[in-house]
């Protein structure tokens, strides 16, 4: 897995201040790997581009290497996935600062970003990853754009990865939003 990160950082200059930067569960897995052997592996690496120009640059580099290309639209955001060496690299445009992006994360364990060497995360992120605690990111209301099925899917994904919903607070919130 680390070879994917090395490959990407050798091809694309990542920048936490100006973008593009990495975000998503690949980073959660990477941090978790420092403390124990995760019972799961990520299926992609997310590249957050702050502009269409950055996205075009990433696309220009990754597309010729890809054996498969897939475009999706999730929650109004267009994403492109490039499969390279049986691993997916996803890029999308989200024209926000890295700190704003962290506030969009639904859970504290995914409120993390990196340039491949340095990590930025919210205050509870590291401890929650180390202790396998799943909690809603209190800096925002990330689920206001998601329906109950999408919320449940994200919740189940992390429960299956060994994270614990302390006091079932997240499940209560999902149930509230579905009624």
Number of C-alpha atoms within 10 A of each C-alpha: 12 8 8 16 18 12 10 19 14 11 12 15 13 21 17 18 12 14 23 28 23 26 24 21 21 21 23 22 22 17 19 19 14 10 11 10 11 16 10 11 13 16 12 18 21 21 27 26 25 20 17 13 11 18 22 15 14 21 17 11 14 21 16 10 12 17 12 12 15 11 13 13 10 8 10 8 10 13 19 21 23 24 19 17 10 12 17 21 20 23 26 26 20 20 15 16 14 27 16 13 16 24 21 19 22 21 26 26 31 27 28 27 27 21 21 18 10 9 14 16 18 17 10 14 23 19 12 19 20 17 13 18 20 24 22 20 22 13 16 15 13 16 19 10 11 12 13 18 12 14 23 16 11 13 22 14 12 19 15 11 14 15 20 17 17 11 9 11 13 18 16 10 14 18 13 10 15 11 6
